[in-house]
Amino acid sequence: MADTSIYQSPLSQRYASKEMKEIFSNDKKFRTWRRLWIALAQAEQELGLDITDEQIDELIAHKDDINYEVAQEREKIVRHDVMSHVYAYGQQCPGAKGIIHLGATSCYVGDNTDLIVMHEALELVKKKIVNVLAELKKFALEYKDMPCLAFTHFQPAQPTTVGKRAALWAHDLMMDYEEIEYLLEHKKLLGQKGTTGTQASFMELFNGDTDKVKEIDRIICEKLGYDAYFPVSGQTYSRKYDTRVLHALAGIAQSAHKFSNDIRLLQHMKEIEEPFEKGQIGSSAMAYKRNPMRSERMASLANYVICDTLNPALTASTQWFERTLDDSANKRISVPEAFLATDGILDLYLNITDGLVVYPKVIEADLLRELPFMATENIMMDAVKAGGDRQELHEAIRVHSMEAGRHVKEEGKPNDLIDLIAADPKFGMTKEQIMEVMDPKNFVGRAPQQTEEFFKEYIDPILEANKDDLGIHADINV
């Protein structure tokens, strides 16, 4: 149980998954620092510095057993987190103590670790997007032929289908997937650039051999599983990179927020609901309530992520020359919190789409209530084919539509437009003939075909490319 006497972040307590929290854990951070120190020592040895196999073996032997207490006590004295961990590592590796962090600056471990952690977090985000896309595909294809009332300005418009609407949600997420994929395909490490990015300390270590100094970046990256590094930098990698990453997360937040809005409106209309568990309480006061709390939580977390993008933007824009340290405290908070919140959003998205409840009779009733107004063009064309005058018919429909609208809005009666038209001899059509025109499937255009084509041409390749990551489910904590 967590310590209840001090503040704990709701993101780690309530919303983010265990996998995402592990990526941003201290264990992950400091074990990666040690991996980087090992890679540095190995690269320096390969390029001719006097570093022994025994020293490297000693570093490897203690790469995971972090002696936190030693580092914490040392930091109270030196007020420097990296040098505290250099000291703690040296206590465990006395034979290698003299070559740990040789030639490096703090950003060697700090920045490279931040990049590695962000890239691993992006991989988890991508995995969850793919699983949401799989659920949306399943839902969309199941309901691709079910006509429903569509809206522009939240006013009744030409019908669509339930599945086509889900394709819109998937299309937004597809664009987010493409952003994440781009970041991962172009991922880089900082490498080893030194105090101001000139690699001057390594020029000293290697007696001015510029080829060896350049090669050290490549070797370090290779040992960490990378094939690219920032070609130029100050002491840090450009903080614009953090902005780019968080903008990709904000894109996911935008897509999820839009989805959550639609679900909340549909739940108000009683057409589609998010999952509601047997023992779930919708309201402390109103026992009958089925509040869309998961969708609301998605929207709430999405607002946070979208706003959080301002943090790295401000940090990047206010850095001085080769580096200042006013990025550090902000970066430690804004980047992990953005990932944890996005992780929570995607777990909610997956949980909701995995259990959406559809009410076909309500959807049909809502559509039929408005369909007479939308069908008037088709009715008029059929009446013209039967010999009617288009101008007269147009005026008659206008008058009847106003009257039917008045009955609905002022008197609370059902929409009787079809009855009014059937009773008008100018149309020469029975109510039965008019109802044949009124088949909702006549008004959805290519929605079913568009839905099938979209998932086949755009989403299926994504699912195929990531098939080993499919099959996860998200059980939200509370």
Backbone torsions as a table, in degrees:
resi	resn	phi	psi	omega
1	MET	NA	139.2	-179.5
2	ALA	-68.1	153.6	176.7
3	ASP	-65.0	114.8	-176.0
4	THR	-85.0	-0.6	-176.8
5	SER	-93.6	-6.0	-179.2
6	ILE	-130.5	162.6	179.7
7	TYR	-65.7	135.8	172.7
8	GLN	-125.5	138.8	-179.3
9	SER	-65.6	127.6	175.4
10	PRO	-59.6	-27.7	179.7
11	LEU	-62.4	-40.2	179.6
12	SER	-85.2	-27.0	-179.3
13	GLN	-80.3	-39.1	-167.3
14	ARG	-119.1	-30.6	-163.3
15	TYR	-113.4	-43.0	-173.5
16	ALA	-82.8	154.3	-179.8
17	SER	-78.7	162.3	177.2
18	LYS	-59.5	-39.8	-177.8
19	GLU	-62.4	-43.7	-179.4
20	MET	-70.5	-38.2	178.7
21	LYS	-65.1	-33.9	177.5
22	GLU	-66.8	-36.6	179.8
23	ILE	-61.9	-35.9	-178.5
24	PHE	-99.8	18.8	-178.6
25	SER	-78.9	162.9	174.1
26	ASN	-63.6	-37.4	178.8
27	ASP	-58.7	-46.6	179.9
28	LYS	-61.9	-43.9	-177.6
29	LYS	-62.1	-54.0	-171.9
30	PHE	-78.1	-27.4	172.8
31	ARG	-68.9	-33.7	176.0
32	THR	-69.1	-38.7	173.6
33	TRP	-53.6	-45.8	-177.3
34	ARG	-68.4	-36.8	174.7
35	ARG	-59.4	-39.5	-179.9
36	LEU	-69.4	-39.0	177.1
37	TRP	-65.5	-37.7	177.1
38	ILE	-65.1	-45.3	179.5
39	ALA	-61.0	-39.8	178.4
40	LEU	-62.9	-46.9	-179.7
41	ALA	-62.9	-41.4	179.4
42	GLN	-64.6	-42.3	179.3
43	ALA	-63.9	-43.2	-180.0
44	GLU	-64.9	-38.0	177.3
45	GLN	-64.2	-46.5	-178.7
46	GLU	-61.2	-28.5	-177.8
47	LEU	-94.2	7.2	168.3
48	GLY	109.6	0.1	178.3
49	LEU	-75.1	157.5	-174.6
50	ASP	-80.9	76.7	177.5
51	ILE	-125.4	128.8	-172.8
52	THR	-92.4	160.6	174.5
53	ASP	-61.7	-35.9	-178.7
54	GLU	-63.8	-39.7	178.1
55	GLN	-64.0	-43.2	179.5
56	ILE	-67.1	-40.9	178.0
57	ASP	-60.3	-38.3	179.0
58	GLU	-64.7	-42.2	177.3
59	LEU	-61.9	-42.7	-179.2
60	ILE	-65.1	-37.6	-177.3
61	ALA	-62.5	-25.7	-177.1
62	HIS	-116.9	25.6	-174.5
63	LYS	-69.8	-23.3	-175.0
64	ASP	-113.1	-17.5	-176.4
65	ASP	-94.0	79.7	-175.5
66	ILE	-70.3	126.3	176.8
67	ASN	-90.3	77.5	-172.9
68	TYR	-58.1	-40.2	-175.4
69	GLU	-61.2	-40.6	179.4
70	VAL	-63.9	-45.1	-178.9
71	ALA	-63.9	-41.6	-178.4
72	GLN	-66.0	-41.6	178.5
73	GLU	-66.5	-38.6	179.4
74	ARG	-66.7	-36.4	-178.2
75	GLU	-66.7	-29.7	176.2
76	LYS	-61.2	-28.3	-178.5
77	ILE	-88.1	-49.2	-171.0
78	VAL	-94.7	-14.7	179.4
79	ARG	56.3	40.6	-178.8
80	HIS	-148.9	113.9	-172.6
81	ASP	-66.7	-41.3	-177.8
82	VAL	-66.5	-47.8	-178.9
83	MET	-66.5	-26.6	175.3
84	SER	-66.4	-39.1	179.6
85	HIS	-79.0	-28.6	171.4
86	VAL	-60.9	-44.7	179.6
87	TYR	-63.1	-46.0	-178.1
88	ALA	-64.3	-40.3	177.9
89	TYR	-64.1	-40.2	178.8
90	GLY	-64.6	-31.1	176.7
91	GLN	-65.9	-33.1	178.7
92	GLN	-83.3	-23.5	-175.6
93	CYS	-125.4	68.9	-175.0
94	PRO	-60.4	-32.2	-179.7
95	GLY	-71.9	-24.0	-178.1
96	ALA	-106.3	1.6	-174.1
97	LYS	-53.0	-37.6	-174.2
98	GLY	-74.9	-15.2	-176.9
99	ILE	-113.3	0.6	176.7
100	ILE	-67.6	129.7	175.5
101	HIS	69.8	23.2	-174.1
102	LEU	-64.8	120.2	178.8
103	GLY	81.4	-4.5	-171.0
104	ALA	-93.0	161.8	168.9
105	THR	-111.5	167.7	-174.9
106	SER	-56.2	-34.8	-176.7
107	CYS	-68.6	-14.9	175.9
108	TYR	-59.5	-50.0	178.8
109	VAL	-82.4	-38.9	-176.0
110	GLY	-65.2	-53.4	-175.6
111	ASP	-72.5	-42.5	178.7
112	ASN	-62.6	-38.8	176.9
113	THR	-64.7	-43.9	178.4
114	ASP	-56.8	-41.4	-179.9
115	LEU	-67.0	-45.0	179.3
116	ILE	-59.8	-45.3	-178.4
117	VAL	-64.6	-44.1	178.7
118	MET	-61.7	-40.1	-178.9
119	HIS	-67.7	-38.7	176.8
120	GLU	-66.8	-37.4	177.6
121	ALA	-66.4	-38.1	176.4
122	LEU	-63.5	-36.1	177.2
123	GLU	-61.9	-41.6	178.8
124	LEU	-67.4	-40.9	176.9
125	VAL	-60.1	-45.8	179.5
126	LYS	-59.8	-42.7	179.1
127	LYS	-58.7	-41.0	-178.1
128	LYS	-74.0	-35.7	174.6
129	ILE	-59.1	-44.8	-178.6
130	VAL	-59.7	-40.8	-180.0
131	ASN	-69.9	-35.5	174.5
132	VAL	-65.2	-42.5	177.9
133	LEU	-59.2	-38.6	178.4
134	ALA	-63.5	-41.2	178.3
135	GLU	-68.0	-40.3	178.4
136	LEU	-64.7	-37.9	176.6
137	LYS	-61.2	-47.7	-180.0
138	LYS	-57.4	-46.0	-178.9
139	PHE	-66.9	-46.0	-175.3
140	ALA	-63.6	-42.7	-178.9
141	LEU	-71.8	-30.6	176.9
142	GLU	-65.8	-35.4	-174.8
143	TYR	-114.3	22.1	-177.2
144	LYS	-63.6	-26.4	-177.0
145	ASP	-100.3	0.1	-176.0
146	MET	-86.9	107.1	-179.8
147	PRO	-64.6	144.5	175.6
148	CYS	-146.3	162.4	179.0
149	LEU	-72.2	127.5	175.5
150	ALA	-101.5	161.4	-175.0
151	PHE	-133.5	141.5	160.7
152	THR	-123.1	134.9	-175.1
153	HIS	61.7	21.4	-172.4
154	PHE	57.2	29.4	171.3
155	GLN	-112.7	142.6	-178.3
156	PRO	-52.3	131.9	-179.4
157	ALA	-132.4	-168.0	-179.3
158	GLN	-59.9	139.0	-176.6
159	PRO	-62.0	157.1	169.9
160	THR	-129.2	-160.4	171.9
161	THR	-123.2	159.2	179.1
162	VAL	-59.1	-41.0	-179.7
163	GLY	-67.7	-37.4	179.4
164	LYS	-64.5	-38.6	178.1
165	ARG	-62.4	-39.5	177.2
166	ALA	-65.4	-30.9	176.7
167	ALA	-63.7	-32.8	176.8
168	LEU	-64.8	-41.6	177.6
169	TRP	-62.1	-44.1	-178.4
170	ALA	-66.1	-36.0	-179.3
171	HIS	-63.2	-40.4	176.4
172	ASP	-60.3	-46.4	-179.8
173	LEU	-66.9	-31.6	176.7
174	MET	-60.4	-41.2	178.3
175	MET	-64.7	-36.5	176.9
176	ASP	-66.4	-40.8	176.7
177	TYR	-57.7	-43.7	-178.9
178	GLU	-62.8	-36.8	176.9
179	GLU	-64.9	-45.1	179.9
180	ILE	-64.4	-42.7	180.0
181	GLU	-61.2	-40.6	178.1
182	TYR	-61.2	-46.3	-179.7
183	LEU	-60.1	-41.9	-178.0
184	LEU	-73.0	-35.1	178.3
185	GLU	-69.5	-22.6	-178.0
186	HIS	-115.0	26.7	-176.7
187	LYS	-69.9	147.2	-178.2
188	LYS	-139.8	158.0	165.5
189	LEU	-101.0	164.4	172.8
190	LEU	-70.0	-36.5	-172.1
191	GLY	83.4	-147.1	-177.8
192	GLN	-126.7	97.5	-171.3
193	LYS	-108.8	-14.1	177.4
194	GLY	83.8	-171.7	-167.7
195	THR	-62.4	-41.4	179.5
196	THR	-121.7	14.4	177.8
197	GLY	88.7	5.2	-176.1
198	THR	-94.9	-8.2	-176.3
199	GLN	61.3	28.5	-175.9
200	ALA	-61.3	-39.8	-178.7
201	SER	-63.4	-32.6	179.4
202	PHE	-78.3	-30.3	171.6
203	MET	-60.4	-35.3	177.9
204	GLU	-70.6	-46.5	-179.2
205	LEU	-60.7	-36.8	-175.6
206	PHE	-105.0	22.9	172.5
207	ASN	53.8	40.5	175.3
208	GLY	78.4	10.6	179.8
209	ASP	-78.9	94.9	-173.4
210	THR	-65.8	-30.1	178.9
211	ASP	-64.9	-42.5	178.8
212	LYS	-66.8	-39.1	-179.7
213	VAL	-64.6	-39.4	176.5
214	LYS	-67.6	-38.2	-176.4
215	GLU	-66.9	-26.3	-176.8
216	ILE	-63.2	-34.7	175.9
217	ASP	-60.8	-47.0	-177.5
218	ARG	-63.2	-42.6	-177.6
219	ILE	-65.8	-46.1	179.6
220	ILE	-58.7	-46.1	-179.0
221	CYS	-62.1	-42.8	179.9
222	GLU	-59.9	-42.4	-178.9
223	LYS	-68.7	-23.2	177.2
224	LEU	-96.4	5.5	176.7
225	GLY	86.0	20.8	180.0
226	TYR	-114.9	153.5	175.7
227	ASP	-121.0	12.6	179.6
228	ALA	-147.9	153.0	177.1
229	TYR	-143.6	161.8	178.4
230	PHE	-63.4	124.4	-175.7
231	PRO	-69.0	-33.7	175.8
232	VAL	-138.6	151.7	178.0
233	SER	-162.3	167.4	162.6
234	GLY	-83.7	-142.9	175.2
235	GLN	-67.8	-29.3	-178.5
236	THR	-111.7	161.4	166.9
237	TYR	-69.2	155.8	-178.8
238	SER	-57.3	126.9	-179.6
239	ARG	-69.0	-7.6	172.2
240	LYS	-62.6	-23.5	179.8
241	TYR	-64.8	-40.6	177.4
242	ASP	-61.6	-38.0	177.8
243	THR	-61.8	-43.3	179.7
244	ARG	-61.0	-43.6	-179.1
245	VAL	-64.3	-47.0	-177.7
246	LEU	-69.1	-28.1	174.2
247	HIS	-65.8	-34.8	175.7
248	ALA	-64.8	-40.4	177.0
249	LEU	-66.7	-37.8	177.9
250	ALA	-64.4	-32.3	175.6
251	GLY	-62.0	-41.4	175.9
252	ILE	-62.6	-42.0	179.5
253	ALA	-61.7	-39.8	178.3
254	GLN	-63.2	-45.5	179.8
255	SER	-62.3	-44.1	-178.5
256	ALA	-67.2	-38.4	179.7
257	HIS	-63.7	-43.1	178.5
258	LYS	-60.2	-46.0	176.9
259	PHE	-58.8	-45.4	-177.5
260	SER	-65.2	-36.0	176.0
261	ASN	-61.6	-46.6	-179.0
262	ASP	-61.5	-43.3	-179.2
263	ILE	-64.3	-40.8	-179.3
264	ARG	-64.8	-39.6	177.8
265	LEU	-68.8	-42.0	178.3
266	LEU	-64.6	-35.6	178.3
267	GLN	-68.8	-36.3	174.1
268	HIS	-60.5	-38.1	-179.2
269	MET	-80.7	-6.1	179.9
270	LYS	65.4	25.2	178.0
271	GLU	-89.4	-45.8	-180.0
272	ILE	-138.7	140.0	179.8
273	GLU	-127.3	150.0	169.2
274	GLU	-71.5	164.5	179.9
275	PRO	-57.9	145.3	177.4
276	PHE	-138.4	114.3	-172.2
277	GLU	-78.8	159.3	-171.7
278	LYS	-56.5	-41.6	-177.5
279	GLY	-96.9	7.1	-175.1
280	GLN	-70.4	140.8	176.6
281	ILE	-104.4	124.4	-179.2
282	GLY	-82.9	-33.2	-177.2
283	SER	-151.8	141.3	178.7
284	SER	-70.4	-23.3	-177.3
285	ALA	-104.6	-37.4	-173.8
286	MET	-112.1	98.6	-171.6
287	ALA	-64.4	-21.8	-177.2
288	TYR	-80.9	-9.7	-170.9
289	LYS	-69.9	144.6	171.7
290	ARG	-124.8	73.6	-175.4
291	ASN	-71.1	142.8	179.3
292	PRO	-81.2	63.4	-169.5
293	MET	-67.1	-29.8	-179.6
294	ARG	-70.0	-44.3	177.4
295	SER	-63.9	-38.6	178.0
296	GLU	-64.9	-39.1	178.3
297	ARG	-66.1	-39.7	175.0
298	MET	-55.5	-48.0	-178.8
299	ALA	-62.1	-39.8	-178.4
300	SER	-65.6	-47.6	177.9
301	LEU	-65.8	-36.1	179.2
302	ALA	-63.3	-40.9	176.9
303	ASN	-58.2	-41.0	-179.6
304	TYR	-63.5	-47.1	-177.3
305	VAL	-63.5	-43.1	-179.6
306	ILE	-60.7	-43.5	178.7
307	CYS	-68.8	-32.0	-176.4
308	ASP	-65.0	-20.7	179.5
309	THR	-63.6	-18.4	178.6
310	LEU	-68.7	-27.4	-177.6
311	ASN	-63.3	-57.3	178.3
312	PRO	-66.0	-28.2	177.7
313	ALA	-64.1	-44.3	177.6
314	LEU	-66.6	-41.1	179.8
315	THR	-61.4	-47.3	-178.5
316	ALA	-63.3	-38.5	-174.4
317	SER	-77.0	-18.8	-175.0
318	THR	-109.3	7.8	175.5
319	GLN	-67.5	144.2	-179.6
320	TRP	-103.0	124.9	173.2
321	PHE	46.5	-123.8	-173.2
322	GLU	-82.0	-19.0	168.3
323	ARG	172.7	150.5	162.9
324	THR	-134.2	162.2	-173.4
325	LEU	-94.3	6.7	178.5
326	ASP	-74.8	0.6	173.3
327	ASP	-84.4	-23.7	-163.5
328	SER	-64.9	-57.2	-176.0
329	ALA	-63.2	-42.5	179.6
330	ASN	-63.1	-45.3	-177.0
331	LYS	-63.5	-38.4	-179.6
332	ARG	-61.5	-27.1	-178.3
333	ILE	-96.0	-52.4	-167.3
334	SER	-67.5	-39.5	-177.1
335	VAL	-72.0	-53.6	178.0
336	PRO	-59.1	-41.3	-177.2
337	GLU	-64.6	-36.4	177.4
338	ALA	-62.7	-42.0	179.4
339	PHE	-68.7	-42.6	-179.9
340	LEU	-63.9	-40.0	179.2
341	ALA	-68.0	-41.9	178.2
342	THR	-63.4	-39.0	176.3
343	ASP	-59.8	-44.8	177.4
344	GLY	-62.5	-39.5	178.1
345	ILE	-60.2	-47.6	-176.9
346	LEU	-69.5	-33.0	174.5
347	ASP	-64.1	-41.2	176.6
348	LEU	-64.7	-43.4	179.9
349	TYR	-58.8	-46.3	-179.9
350	LEU	-65.3	-42.5	180.0
351	ASN	-62.8	-42.0	-178.8
352	ILE	-69.0	-49.0	-176.9
353	THR	-67.0	-24.2	178.4
354	ASP	-73.6	-14.1	-175.3
355	GLY	-140.4	26.2	179.6
356	LEU	-59.6	138.6	179.9
357	VAL	-110.3	123.0	-176.9
358	VAL	-108.7	137.4	178.5
359	TYR	-115.6	89.0	-174.0
360	PRO	-58.4	-37.7	-177.0
361	LYS	-66.4	-37.8	177.8
362	VAL	-68.0	-43.2	178.7
363	ILE	-58.7	-44.9	180.0
364	GLU	-64.7	-44.0	-178.8
365	ALA	-63.4	-42.0	179.1
366	ASP	-63.5	-39.4	-179.9
367	LEU	-68.7	-46.2	-177.2
368	LEU	-65.5	-26.9	178.5
369	ARG	-66.1	-30.8	-178.3
370	GLU	-104.2	-17.8	-172.7
371	LEU	-59.6	-35.5	179.5
372	PRO	-53.3	-39.6	179.2
373	PHE	-64.5	-39.9	-176.9
374	MET	-75.1	-23.2	-176.4
375	ALA	-85.8	-5.5	-172.7
376	THR	-61.3	-34.9	179.3
377	GLU	-62.2	-46.0	179.4
378	ASN	-65.7	-40.9	178.5
379	ILE	-61.4	-43.4	-178.9
380	MET	-63.1	-42.0	-179.5
381	MET	-63.5	-40.1	178.5
382	ASP	-66.0	-37.2	179.2
383	ALA	-68.3	-35.9	176.7
384	VAL	-65.4	-41.4	177.8
385	LYS	-59.0	-31.1	-179.4
386	ALA	-84.9	4.9	175.3
387	GLY	110.2	3.8	-179.1
388	GLY	-76.2	163.5	178.3
389	ASP	-92.7	121.7	-173.7
390	ARG	-58.8	-42.5	-178.3
391	GLN	-67.0	-42.6	178.1
392	GLU	-63.7	-43.5	-179.2
393	LEU	-64.1	-40.7	179.7
394	HIS	-60.2	-44.8	179.7
395	GLU	-65.8	-39.7	179.7
396	ALA	-63.0	-42.7	179.1
397	ILE	-63.5	-41.4	178.6
398	ARG	-58.5	-46.4	-178.8
399	VAL	-65.0	-47.0	-179.2
400	HIS	-64.6	-37.2	179.5
401	SER	-64.4	-43.2	177.6
402	MET	-61.4	-40.7	-179.4
403	GLU	-67.1	-44.7	179.1
404	ALA	-63.7	-39.4	177.4
405	GLY	-62.3	-38.3	178.1
406	ARG	-65.5	-40.5	178.6
407	HIS	-60.5	-40.9	-178.4
408	VAL	-70.7	-48.5	-171.0
409	LYS	-82.2	-39.6	-174.2
410	GLU	-93.3	-32.1	-174.8
411	GLU	-109.0	-7.9	178.8
412	GLY	69.7	22.3	-179.0
413	LYS	-89.2	165.6	174.8
414	PRO	-66.6	160.9	177.2
415	ASN	-68.4	113.9	-177.4
416	ASP	-109.9	25.5	-177.6
417	LEU	-60.0	-40.2	-179.0
418	ILE	-63.3	-41.6	178.3
419	ASP	-63.2	-40.4	179.9
420	LEU	-64.6	-41.3	179.7
421	ILE	-68.6	-43.3	-179.5
422	ALA	-62.2	-30.6	-179.1
423	ALA	-82.3	-7.3	-178.0
424	ASP	-92.7	115.4	-176.5
425	PRO	-63.8	-18.1	-179.9
426	LYS	-62.9	-26.0	-177.3
427	PHE	-87.3	-28.9	178.0
428	GLY	60.2	33.7	-178.7
429	MET	-129.2	138.8	175.8
430	THR	-79.6	165.4	177.7
431	LYS	-62.1	-36.6	179.8
432	GLU	-63.5	-42.3	178.5
433	GLN	-63.4	-40.6	179.1
434	ILE	-65.5	-39.8	-178.1
435	MET	-66.1	-27.8	175.5
436	GLU	-64.5	-38.2	176.4
437	VAL	-65.3	-28.1	-171.3
438	MET	-82.5	8.9	176.4
439	ASP	-58.8	119.3	-176.1
440	PRO	-54.3	-30.3	-178.0
441	LYS	-66.3	-16.3	177.8
442	ASN	-75.9	-6.3	-170.1
443	PHE	-119.4	5.5	-176.4
444	VAL	-99.1	4.5	177.3
445	GLY	57.7	-133.3	-178.4
446	ARG	-97.5	21.1	-175.8
447	ALA	-53.5	-47.4	179.7
448	PRO	-62.1	-43.2	-179.5
449	GLN	-67.6	-41.2	177.5
450	GLN	-58.3	-41.8	-178.4
451	THR	-63.0	-49.7	179.0
452	GLU	-60.4	-45.6	-177.8
453	GLU	-63.3	-42.0	-178.3
454	PHE	-61.2	-49.4	-177.0
455	PHE	-68.3	-37.2	179.8
456	LYS	-67.3	-44.1	-172.7
457	GLU	-84.8	-29.2	-172.0
458	TYR	-115.7	-39.2	-174.8
459	ILE	-90.1	-39.4	-179.3
460	ASP	-57.1	-41.7	176.8
461	PRO	-61.1	-35.1	177.0
462	ILE	-66.0	-44.9	-179.0
463	LEU	-65.6	-38.8	179.2
464	GLU	-65.8	-42.0	-178.8
465	ALA	-66.8	-22.1	-177.1
466	ASN	-120.9	29.0	-173.2
467	LYS	-61.7	-28.1	179.7
468	ASP	-71.6	-15.5	-179.5
469	ASP	-98.0	0.0	-177.5
470	LEU	-80.5	157.8	173.1
471	GLY	104.4	3.5	178.7
472	ILE	-82.3	152.7	176.2
473	HIS	-128.7	151.8	-176.3
474	ALA	-118.3	111.4	171.9
475	ASP	-97.9	106.7	-177.1
476	ILE	-67.8	149.3	-172.4
477	ASN	-66.2	-51.0	-177.6
478	VAL	-141.0	NA	NA
